[in-house]
Amino acid sequence: MKTYLVVLFFVVVAFVAALEVEDVSSPHLVQKRQITKPQTIFVKPPPGCIFYECIAKCRQRGHQNGGYCTINGCVCLR
């Protein structure tokens, strides 16, 4: 009796899997995906903050990793 239930279980699982595979391959269920190109936004740095000068100033102050420019000015990394 246990063997019969195990075999029946596997038959049902195989049947359900076959139905799912058939549904995916049907043409009316396939969804189209639209791939968009990434948009690059260029922002003008704030006046007085130039990235290479900011890195140099931070290194002169003892910050080994330099720094980067933000809207508020130069930010040094630890």
A tleap script that builds the chain and sets N, CA, C and O, in Angstrom:
source leaprc.protein.ff14SB
mol = sequence {
  NMET LYS THR TYR LEU VAL VAL LEU PHE PHE
  VAL VAL VAL ALA PHE VAL ALA ALA LEU GLU
  VAL GLU ASP VAL SER SER PRO HIE LEU VAL
  GLN LYS ARG GLN ILE THR LYS PRO GLN THR
  ILE PHE VAL LYS PRO PRO PRO GLY CYS ILE
  PHE TYR GLU CYS ILE ALA LYS CYS ARG GLN
  ARG GLY HIE GLN ASN GLY GLY TYR CYS THR
  ILE ASN GLY CYS VAL CYS LEU CARG
}
set mol.1.N position { 0.821 -1.193 0.000 }
set mol.1.CA position { 0.000 0.000 0.000 }
set mol.1.C position { 0.871 1.265 0.000 }
set mol.1.O position { 0.566 2.238 -0.691 }
set mol.2.N position { 1.962 1.238 0.786 }
set mol.2.CA position { 2.850 2.395 0.832 }
set mol.2.C position { 3.524 2.615 -0.516 }
set mol.2.O position { 3.689 3.756 -0.947 }
set mol.3.N position { 3.907 1.554 -1.173 }
set mol.3.CA position { 4.547 1.653 -2.477 }
set mol.3.C position { 3.587 2.276 -3.488 }
set mol.3.O position { 3.985 3.100 -4.311 }
set mol.4.N position { 2.331 1.875 -3.418 }
set mol.4.CA position { 1.317 2.413 -4.320 }
set mol.4.C position { 1.181 3.922 -4.131 }
set mol.4.O position { 1.073 4.648 -5.119 }
set mol.5.N position { 1.185 4.413 -2.898 }
set mol.5.CA position { 1.061 5.842 -2.622 }
set mol.5.C position { 2.291 6.615 -3.101 }
set mol.5.O position { 2.168 7.726 -3.618 }
set mol.6.N position { 3.468 6.030 -2.930 }
set mol.6.CA position { 4.701 6.685 -3.369 }
set mol.6.C position { 4.715 6.804 -4.890 }
set mol.6.O position { 5.058 7.861 -5.419 }
set mol.7.N position { 4.356 5.761 -5.586 }
set mol.7.CA position { 4.321 5.776 -7.045 }
set mol.7.C position { 3.271 6.774 -7.528 }
set mol.7.O position { 3.517 7.524 -8.473 }
set mol.8.N position { 2.112 6.788 -6.889 }
set mol.8.CA position { 1.052 7.728 -7.254 }
set mol.8.C position { 1.518 9.171 -7.047 }
set mol.8.O position { 1.225 10.044 -7.865 }
set mol.9.N position { 2.235 9.417 -5.964 }
set mol.9.CA position { 2.766 10.748 -5.690 }
set mol.9.C position { 3.709 11.196 -6.803 }
set mol.9.O position { 3.603 12.324 -7.283 }
set mol.10.N position { 4.632 10.324 -7.219 }
set mol.10.CA position { 5.578 10.686 -8.270 }
set mol.10.C position { 4.888 10.903 -9.619 }
set mol.10.O position { 5.301 11.761 -10.399 }
set mol.11.N position { 3.844 10.129 -9.891 }
set mol.11.CA position { 3.101 10.306 -11.135 }
set mol.11.C position { 2.403 11.669 -11.141 }
set mol.11.O position { 2.401 12.358 -12.162 }
set mol.12.N position { 1.816 12.058 -10.017 }
set mol.12.CA position { 1.136 13.352 -9.925 }
set mol.12.C position { 2.149 14.485 -10.068 }
set mol.12.O position { 1.878 15.456 -10.774 }
set mol.13.N position { 3.298 14.388 -9.424 }
set mol.13.CA position { 4.328 15.422 -9.526 }
set mol.13.C position { 4.819 15.548 -10.966 }
set mol.13.O position { 4.992 16.664 -11.455 }
set mol.14.N position { 5.044 14.446 -11.644 }
set mol.14.CA position { 5.497 14.470 -13.035 }
set mol.14.C position { 4.433 15.087 -13.940 }
set mol.14.O position { 4.762 15.827 -14.867 }
set mol.15.N position { 3.167 14.788 -13.678 }
set mol.15.CA position { 2.076 15.336 -14.479 }
set mol.15.C position { 1.986 16.855 -14.309 }
set mol.15.O position { 1.826 17.584 -15.289 }
set mol.16.N position { 2.088 17.329 -13.064 }
set mol.16.CA position { 2.026 18.766 -12.799 }
set mol.16.C position { 3.227 19.471 -13.438 }
set mol.16.O position { 3.074 20.558 -13.996 }
set mol.17.N position { 4.400 18.877 -13.367 }
set mol.17.CA position { 5.592 19.473 -13.974 }
set mol.17.C position { 5.446 19.548 -15.491 }
set mol.17.O position { 5.862 20.532 -16.103 }
set mol.18.N position { 4.868 18.534 -16.096 }
set mol.18.CA position { 4.665 18.537 -17.544 }
set mol.18.C position { 3.679 19.624 -17.947 }
set mol.18.O position { 3.858 20.250 -18.992 }
set mol.19.N position { 2.655 19.865 -17.156 }
set mol.19.CA position { 1.692 20.920 -17.454 }
set mol.19.C position { 2.343 22.298 -17.360 }
set mol.19.O position { 2.067 23.172 -18.182 }
set mol.20.N position { 3.203 22.496 -16.367 }
set mol.20.CA position { 3.869 23.789 -16.211 }
set mol.20.C position { 4.816 24.066 -17.370 }
set mol.20.O position { 4.887 25.200 -17.845 }
set mol.21.N position { 5.535 23.068 -17.828 }
set mol.21.CA position { 6.450 23.241 -18.955 }
set mol.21.C position { 5.660 23.578 -20.213 }
set mol.21.O position { 6.099 24.404 -21.012 }
set mol.22.N position { 4.517 22.958 -20.396 }
set mol.22.CA position { 3.699 23.215 -21.568 }
set mol.22.C position { 3.142 24.640 -21.538 }
set mol.22.O position { 3.072 25.283 -22.586 }
set mol.23.N position { 2.749 25.145 -20.386 }
set mol.23.CA position { 2.206 26.489 -20.271 }
set mol.23.C position { 3.249 27.547 -20.586 }
set mol.23.O position { 2.935 28.564 -21.205 }
set mol.24.N position { 4.480 27.317 -20.169 }
set mol.24.CA position { 5.541 28.295 -20.400 }
set mol.24.C position { 5.851 28.415 -21.888 }
set mol.24.O position { 6.165 29.505 -22.366 }
set mol.25.N position { 5.768 27.313 -22.625 }
set mol.25.CA position { 6.131 27.339 -24.033 }
set mol.25.C position { 5.005 27.856 -24.931 }
set mol.25.O position { 5.233 28.081 -26.119 }
set mol.26.N position { 3.809 28.049 -24.399 }
set mol.26.CA position { 2.718 28.545 -25.234 }
set mol.26.C position { 2.964 30.013 -25.581 }
set mol.26.O position { 3.390 30.786 -24.724 }
set mol.27.N position { 2.699 30.406 -26.832 }
set mol.27.CA position { 3.074 31.753 -27.283 }
set mol.27.C position { 2.254 32.871 -26.652 }
set mol.27.O position { 2.758 33.989 -26.542 }
set mol.28.N position { 1.030 32.629 -26.239 }
set mol.28.CA position { 0.215 33.717 -25.712 }
set mol.28.C position { 0.567 34.061 -24.265 }
set mol.28.O position { 0.111 35.086 -23.760 }
set mol.29.N position { 1.351 33.248 -23.596 }
set mol.29.CA position { 1.735 33.536 -22.223 }
set mol.29.C position { 3.133 34.137 -22.102 }
set mol.29.O position { 3.531 34.556 -21.015 }
set mol.30.N position { 3.873 34.185 -23.190 }
set mol.30.CA position { 5.231 34.711 -23.144 }
set mol.30.C position { 5.160 36.237 -23.039 }
set mol.30.O position { 4.506 36.896 -23.847 }
set mol.31.N position { 5.830 36.776 -22.048 }
set mol.31.CA position { 5.837 38.213 -21.843 }
set mol.31.C position { 7.096 38.808 -22.462 }
set mol.31.O position { 8.186 38.246 -22.355 }
set mol.32.N position { 6.923 39.946 -23.107 }
set mol.32.CA position { 8.069 40.621 -23.707 }
set mol.32.C position { 8.690 41.538 -22.666 }
set mol.32.O position { 7.987 42.182 -21.887 }
set mol.33.N position { 9.987 41.587 -22.663 }
set mol.33.CA position { 10.708 42.478 -21.764 }
set mol.33.C position { 11.369 43.562 -22.584 }
set mol.33.O position { 12.029 43.283 -23.584 }
set mol.34.N position { 11.194 44.779 -22.164 }
set mol.34.CA position { 11.801 45.892 -22.864 }
set mol.34.C position { 13.028 46.334 -22.084 }
set mol.34.O position { 12.933 46.716 -20.917 }
set mol.35.N position { 14.169 46.280 -22.732 }
set mol.35.CA position { 15.419 46.671 -22.091 }
set mol.35.C position { 15.693 48.122 -22.453 }
set mol.35.O position { 15.762 48.481 -23.629 }
set mol.36.N position { 15.846 48.937 -21.443 }
set mol.36.CA position { 16.119 50.351 -21.678 }
set mol.36.C position { 17.597 50.621 -21.459 }
set mol.36.O position { 18.261 49.948 -20.671 }
set mol.37.N position { 18.089 51.603 -22.161 }
set mol.37.CA position { 19.483 51.990 -21.999 }
set mol.37.C position { 19.628 52.791 -20.705 }
set mol.37.O position { 18.751 53.587 -20.371 }
set mol.38.N position { 20.716 52.588 -19.980 }
set mol.38.CA position { 20.911 53.364 -18.752 }
set mol.38.C position { 21.145 54.836 -19.080 }
set mol.38.O position { 21.811 55.180 -20.056 }
set mol.39.N position { 20.586 55.677 -18.249 }
set mol.39.CA position { 20.752 57.111 -18.450 }
set mol.39.C position { 21.862 57.610 -17.541 }
set mol.39.O position { 21.885 57.315 -16.346 }
set mol.40.N position { 22.774 58.363 -18.118 }
set mol.40.CA position { 23.869 58.934 -17.346 }
set mol.40.C position { 23.548 60.403 -17.082 }
set mol.40.O position { 23.265 61.167 -18.005 }
set mol.41.N position { 23.596 60.775 -15.830 }
set mol.41.CA position { 23.320 62.144 -15.448 }
set mol.41.C position { 24.645 62.798 -15.082 }
set mol.41.O position { 25.334 62.342 -14.169 }
set mol.42.N position { 24.997 63.852 -15.780 }
set mol.42.CA position { 26.220 64.578 -15.494 }
set mol.42.C position { 25.867 65.800 -14.658 }
set mol.42.O position { 25.039 66.619 -15.056 }
set mol.43.N position { 26.499 65.912 -13.508 }
set mol.43.CA position { 26.244 67.036 -12.610 }
set mol.43.C position { 27.525 67.843 -12.508 }
set mol.43.O position { 28.614 67.296 -12.329 }
set mol.44.N position { 27.376 69.123 -12.622 }
set mol.44.CA position { 28.529 70.009 -12.523 }
set mol.44.C position { 28.992 70.059 -11.062 }
set mol.44.O position { 28.169 70.278 -10.173 }
set mol.45.N position { 30.277 69.862 -10.793 }
set mol.45.CA position { 30.743 69.920 -9.407 }
set mol.45.C position { 30.595 71.330 -8.842 }
set mol.45.O position { 30.589 72.302 -9.598 }
set mol.46.N position { 30.476 71.446 -7.539 }
set mol.46.CA position { 30.339 72.779 -6.958 }
set mol.46.C position { 31.597 73.606 -7.193 }
set mol.46.O position { 32.685 73.047 -7.322 }
set mol.47.N position { 31.466 74.912 -7.249 }
set mol.47.CA position { 32.640 75.746 -7.509 }
set mol.47.C position { 33.679 75.591 -6.390 }
set mol.47.O position { 33.338 75.566 -5.208 }
set mol.48.N position { 34.913 75.492 -6.776 }
set mol.48.CA position { 35.994 75.373 -5.802 }
set mol.48.C position { 36.316 73.936 -5.419 }
set mol.48.O position { 37.219 73.708 -4.614 }
set mol.49.N position { 35.617 72.980 -5.960 }
set mol.49.CA position { 35.908 71.572 -5.640 }
set mol.49.C position { 36.279 70.855 -6.927 }
set mol.49.O position { 35.420 70.579 -7.765 }
set mol.50.N position { 37.545 70.560 -7.078 }
set mol.50.CA position { 38.041 69.799 -8.218 }
set mol.50.C position { 38.595 68.502 -7.650 }
set mol.50.O position { 39.390 68.512 -6.711 }
set mol.51.N position { 38.164 67.376 -8.235 }
set mol.51.CA position { 38.409 66.078 -7.606 }
set mol.51.C position { 39.877 65.811 -7.304 }
set mol.51.O position { 40.190 65.292 -6.233 }
set mol.52.N position { 40.788 66.150 -8.216 }
set mol.52.CA position { 42.195 65.838 -7.953 }
set mol.52.C position { 42.783 66.779 -6.903 }
set mol.52.O position { 43.684 66.389 -6.160 }
set mol.53.N position { 42.287 68.008 -6.833 }
set mol.53.CA position { 42.749 68.909 -5.780 }
set mol.53.C position { 42.218 68.469 -4.420 }
set mol.53.O position { 42.907 68.588 -3.406 }
set mol.54.N position { 41.007 67.968 -4.408 }
set mol.54.CA position { 40.407 67.487 -3.164 }
set mol.54.C position { 41.179 66.282 -2.623 }
set mol.54.O position { 41.442 66.193 -1.423 }
set mol.55.N position { 41.536 65.361 -3.511 }
set mol.55.CA position { 42.308 64.189 -3.095 }
set mol.55.C position { 43.658 64.627 -2.529 }
set mol.55.O position { 44.092 64.127 -1.491 }
set mol.56.N position { 44.320 65.561 -3.214 }
set mol.56.CA position { 45.644 66.027 -2.775 }
set mol.56.C position { 45.567 66.745 -1.430 }
set mol.56.O position { 46.413 66.523 -0.564 }
set mol.57.N position { 44.563 67.602 -1.247 }
set mol.57.CA position { 44.421 68.327 0.020 }
set mol.57.C position { 44.189 67.371 1.180 }
set mol.57.O position { 44.746 67.555 2.263 }
set mol.58.N position { 43.372 66.357 0.956 }
set mol.58.CA position { 43.089 65.397 2.026 }
set mol.58.C position { 44.329 64.572 2.361 }
set mol.58.O position { 44.578 64.276 3.530 }
set mol.59.N position { 45.102 64.201 1.355 }
set mol.59.CA position { 46.325 63.447 1.620 }
set mol.59.C position { 47.349 64.300 2.367 }
set mol.59.O position { 48.090 63.789 3.206 }
set mol.60.N position { 47.392 65.591 2.066 }
set mol.60.CA position { 48.294 66.481 2.786 }
set mol.60.C position { 47.888 66.610 4.247 }
set mol.60.O position { 48.741 66.811 5.112 }
set mol.61.N position { 46.613 66.499 4.525 }
set mol.61.CA position { 46.122 66.578 5.904 }
set mol.61.C position { 46.290 65.268 6.662 }
set mol.61.O position { 45.996 65.208 7.856 }
set mol.62.N position { 46.760 64.213 5.986 }
set mol.62.CA position { 47.031 62.954 6.667 }
set mol.62.C position { 46.022 61.848 6.391 }
set mol.62.O position { 46.108 60.781 6.999 }
set mol.63.N position { 45.090 62.068 5.511 }
set mol.63.CA position { 44.118 61.036 5.144 }
set mol.63.C position { 44.676 60.234 3.978 }
set mol.63.O position { 44.776 60.744 2.861 }
set mol.64.N position { 45.037 58.987 4.232 }
set mol.64.CA position { 45.706 58.163 3.235 }
set mol.64.C position { 44.822 57.853 2.026 }
set mol.64.O position { 45.332 57.714 0.915 }
set mol.65.N position { 43.503 57.744 2.224 }
set mol.65.CA position { 42.609 57.362 1.126 }
set mol.65.C position { 42.131 58.556 0.302 }
set mol.65.O position { 41.357 58.381 -0.639 }
set mol.66.N position { 42.575 59.754 0.636 }
set mol.66.CA position { 42.191 60.927 -0.141 }
set mol.66.C position { 40.808 61.424 0.216 }
set mol.66.O position { 40.404 61.371 1.378 }
set mol.67.N position { 40.081 61.908 -0.774 }
set mol.67.CA position { 38.760 62.453 -0.540 }
set mol.67.C position { 37.956 62.519 -1.816 }
set mol.67.O position { 38.416 62.097 -2.877 }
set mol.68.N position { 36.731 63.060 -1.705 }
set mol.68.CA position { 35.876 63.202 -2.867 }
set mol.68.C position { 35.025 64.462 -2.727 }
set mol.68.O position { 34.822 64.972 -1.625 }
set mol.69.N position { 34.535 64.950 -3.856 }
set mol.69.CA position { 33.740 66.177 -3.880 }
set mol.69.C position { 32.264 65.850 -3.679 }
set mol.69.O position { 31.754 64.872 -4.224 }
set mol.70.N position { 31.588 66.680 -2.892 }
set mol.70.CA position { 30.141 66.593 -2.726 }
set mol.70.C position { 29.546 67.967 -3.002 }
set mol.70.O position { 30.258 68.904 -3.362 }
set mol.71.N position { 28.255 68.073 -2.833 }
set mol.71.CA position { 27.590 69.362 -3.028 }
set mol.71.C position { 28.123 70.392 -2.030 }
set mol.71.O position { 28.223 71.578 -2.343 }
set mol.72.N position { 28.462 69.928 -0.833 }
set mol.72.CA position { 28.933 70.831 0.220 }
set mol.72.C position { 30.435 71.120 0.138 }
set mol.72.O position { 30.939 71.958 0.886 }
set mol.73.N position { 31.143 70.449 -0.744 }
set mol.73.CA position { 32.577 70.661 -0.875 }
set mol.73.C position { 33.345 69.352 -0.802 }
set mol.73.O position { 32.825 68.289 -1.140 }
set mol.74.N position { 34.595 69.448 -0.354 }
set mol.74.CA position { 35.478 68.297 -0.300 }
set mol.74.C position { 35.246 67.501 0.998 }
set mol.74.O position { 35.138 68.082 2.078 }
set mol.75.N position { 35.172 66.163 0.877 }
set mol.75.CA position { 35.023 65.285 2.044 }
set mol.75.C position { 36.200 64.336 2.054 }
set mol.75.O position { 36.450 63.634 1.074 }
set mol.76.N position { 36.932 64.314 3.175 }
set mol.76.CA position { 38.098 63.449 3.290 }
set mol.76.C position { 37.702 62.078 3.841 }
set mol.76.O position { 36.825 61.965 4.698 }
set mol.77.N position { 38.369 61.042 3.328 }
set mol.77.CA position { 38.142 59.672 3.789 }
set mol.77.C position { 39.151 59.329 4.866 }
set mol.77.O position { 40.260 59.863 4.875 }
set mol.78.N position { 38.783 58.461 5.756 }
set mol.78.CA position { 39.693 58.036 6.825 }
set mol.78.C position { 40.670 57.022 6.347 }
set mol.78.O position { 41.508 56.560 7.122 }
savepdb mol mol.pdb
quit
